[in-house]
Amino acid sequence: MQTVAAVTMVRDDAFFLAAWLRHYGGQFGRENCYVINHGRGAQVAELAQGCNVIGIPGDAHKNFDIKRWGLLNNLVGGLRKYYRHVIVGDVDELVVVDPQTGMDLAGFMADQPEGRILTPLGLEVIHRIDIEPEPVGETILGPRRHVRPAPHYSKPCVVSAPVKLSRGGHFAQFGKLFSPDALYLMHLKYCDFDNYVAAMDRRNSVTAEVGAAVKETAIGRHWFASERGEDRAVFEAFADLELIEGFDLRSLRRKMQRTFKPRGETGYYQFDRPDYTTQYVLPDRFNGLI
């Protein structure tokens, strides 16, 4: 049985898809990467050559996220019959292993037992536009060194057991929390100001095409122009986050474990997801990792 498959769904996000392909294609081989091409975009198909590209219609729909995660859950369930582990998530989310372990992601996953769902600690890579003038390119970490804790992105995204994930992939119907100290999920939405503006413009155009209000849809609020805010102000505010010395995040994982509990009567499980107002500088060992 193959060790790991990586799965995402994408529409037009060439910048993030290129990073996703470099990371997972480099770790596991493109033959083990599954890209759902929402709208059958030619650019996505070209970038993802060598991967398993699944083209689907791109019609706008107010329940887009429900449909998307229904498809992803079923695809992950099927792939689990052929792979020991399946990593699933948005195209701007990358699972990484701390290089301090001496292992890359492929080596780390080869050592992981089946029968678990792994929940990496979520970190948002932020572009400090006041002190990071370098553009990102083939490398994101290096030009970008700052991260903020993002519990909303501590997702049960490494699937090694039969499971159903919630819309957005934030919760799993799995009653035990496994969050290895070395495992992180890097959320890249805010990793580069120029690419953020371009991505938000694309997403706002999708919701405009849907033609429904925020409360009438199952689409994230951030996809709506009315919820967007002023782009430069969003990035300037990163400078106000308290800078914590060092890079010891074990207390964040302990809080996840302490607060882990059923999510009402839904069958899903959750932990507290506070809004942290802190940031960290990634150690040099992370440079070039993605």
N, C-alpha and C positions, 0 to 999 in steps of 0.2 A: 504494500500500500504506500502511495506517495505521502510525503510528510505534510506539506503545507500548500494550501491554495489561498490566493488573495482575491477578494471580490469587491467591486465598486460599481456605482452607476453614475454616469456623467453626461452633462449636456453642455458642450461648448467651452468648458473650463480648461483651455489648453495649458495654461501655466501650471495649474495644480495637477492635471493629468500627467504632464511631463515629469513632475517631481514624483508622483505616485509610481510611474513606470520605472524611473531610475531606481527608486528604492526597492519596490517589491520585485520588479523584473530582475534587478541585480542580485537580490537575495535568493529568490526561488526559481528564477528562469521564467521568461515570458510565457512559456507553454503552461505554466501553472497560475497564470493571472487571467481573471475573468472580468471583462469590461462590458457593462451593459450600456450601449450607445443609445441614449434617450433622444430620439429624433433622427437617428441614423446620420449624424453629422459626418461629413467627409473628412474634416480635420481630425476628429476623434479616431475614425477608422484608420487614417494614415499614421497618426502618432502611435496607435496601439498595434501596429503590425507585429505579428508573431504571438500576440495574445489571443485568447478566445474571446472574440468580439461578438456580442449578441445585440443586434439592432432591433429596436422596438419603436412603435409610433411615438411621436412627440407632441401629440395633441395636448393643449392646456386643459387642466382639470382642477377643480377646487379641492378635491381630495387627493391631490398628487402624492403626498407623503404616505397616506394609508395604502394606496396602490403600490407605491414604490417598495415599502417594507413588506407587503404581502409577497411581492415577487422575490425580494431578497431572502426572506425567511425560507421560502420554498426552494430556492436555488441553493442556499447554504445547507439545508437538510439533505438535498440530493447529493451535493458534493461530499458531504461527510461520509457517504458510503464508499468513497474512493480516496479520501484523504484523512489523515489522522487529525489534522487541525485545519480550520478555515478562519481566516481573518477577514472581517467584513466591516465596511464603514464608508463614510463619505470620502470623496476624492481629495479633500483637503485635510484628511486625518491620517497620520502615519504612525504605526507602532514601532518603537525603537527599544533597543536594549542598551543600558549604560555600558559604554566601552570598558569601564573599570572591571567588568566581569571577565574580560579577556575573550568574550564570545561576540559574534555577530548575531543578528536575529535568527538566521537559519540554524546556527549551532545551538542557540538557546532553545528554539522550538523542538529540535531533534531530541532534547533531553526531557521535554515535558510529557507527563503521562496523559493518557486520554481520560475521558470521564469528567472533565472539568470545564468550566468557563472562566477564562482569565480576564480580569479587569485592570488594564494598565492605569496608572495615575495620569490624569489629564493635565497637560500643560499647554497654555496658549503662547505661541511664539509671537512676540510683539515687536513692531518696528519702532524703535526709539528715534523718531525723525530728528530730534534735537542733537543726537550724538552719533547716529549711524547713517552717514551719507552714502555709503557704498551700495550699489545696486546688487540685487540677488541675481544669480544666473544658474550655472550648473550646480552651485552650492548655495544653500539657504542658511544653514548653521555655520557661523563664521562671520559673514556679513551681519547676521542677526544673532545676538548673544543673550537677549533678555527674554525671560518667560514669566508668566504669572500663573498661579494655580487656577485650574479651571475644572472644578468638580463636575460641572455639566458635561464635560468631555471625558470623564472617567467612565468609560463605557465597557460593558461586557462584550467585547468585540472579537475575542479569540475563542472560537467555538470548537470545543473538543468533546462535546456530548450532545445528545438530542435536546433541543431547546427552542423556545419561541422568544424572539426579541420584540420589544415594543416599537411603535412608530418612532423613528429617529434613532433607534438602537440604544436608547438610554437605559433601559431596564430589561432584565431577563427573567423568565420563569424558571429560576434555578435558586435553590435555597441555601447556598453556601457561597461566600465571597472569597475568591482567590485573587490576590493582588500582589504579585512578586515584587520585591523591593527594587529590582533592576529594570522593571518594565514601565515604559511611559507611552502615552499617546500624545503626539505633538499635533496640535490643531494650528493650521497655517493661515487661517482666514486673515489675520492681522499682521502677517509676516512682511508685507511690503505695501507701502501706501499706494503706489501707482496701480499695482495689480488688484488691490482691494477696491479702488474706485471703479475699475473696469468690470470686475466681477459683480459688484453691486448694481451697476448699470444694467448688466445682462439679466440679473435676477428680478430687478424691478420691472423690466420689460415683460418677463414671463407672467408676473402677477397682474400686470396691466392687461395682458391678453386674456387672463382668466375672467377679469371683470367683476370680481366679488370682493367684499370688504374683508378685513382681517378676521372678524368673528364668524364669517360665513365659510371659512376654509379650514383645511387641515394642512396648512403650509406655515412654516416658521414665520414669526412676525418680522424678522429681519429681511425677509424677501420683499417687503412692502416699502415703497418710497416714503409713505407717511410715517413710518417707524424708523427711518434711516438715521436721522440726525445730520449734523454737519460733519463731513468726512474728516477734515483737518483737525477739528476740535476733538474728535474721537481719539486721534493719534497723539495729539498734544497732551491729552490727559494722562497718557501712560507715564509721563515724567513725574506725576504726582503720587504714583504708587510707592509705598514704603519699600526701600531696598533692603532685603535681608541678607546678612553676611553668610557665606558658605552655601552649601547645597545639600543639606540634610532634610529630606522631606518625609522622614518616617512618621512624624507626628500626624501628617495629613492622612497617611494610610491607616494609622491607628484610629483616627476619627471615623474613617469609612467603616472599619470593622465594628467600632463601638455602636454606631447608629444603624447598622444593617438590620433590616426588618421587612416584613411583608408590606407591600404597597396596597393597603386596604384589602378588598376582596377580589382583586384583579388576578391573582396568581403570580404577579410580578413581585420582585424584591427591590428595595431601594436603600440608599443611605443619605444622610443629610448633605445638602449641596449649598454651603454658605457662599456668599459673595466675598471672596478674599480681596483685600486692598493692598496686596504685597506683590513684589517681584523679586526675581533672582537672576543672577548672571550665571549662565551655563559654564561649567568648567571647560578648559581648553580641549579636553578629551572628546567633547561632542562636536568639535569643528569638523565640517565636511561629512558628518554622519548622514545628513539629508541635504 
